[in-house]
């Protein structure tokens, strides 16, 4: 590679790095495969929620029950101010 090619690549990488460092918009939920192979969900709180594939599948199979539980216990549940 020529020096000009290397400088262009450095600029491209700097721009890519800057985009990666930008925080996702507030309230934006993003997903990532963790180093240990789990699915991490970002944007719900200060730390990501990470579960393995089988755990997500088990949780997702119970979505209706979870929604019903939340509805039934609404008066006891606290809501976080955004």
ABEGO torsion letter per residue (X at the ends): XBAAAAAAAAAAAAAAAAAAABBBBBGBBBBBBBAAGBBBBBGABABBBBBBAAAAAAAAAAAAAAAAAAAAAAAABBBBBX
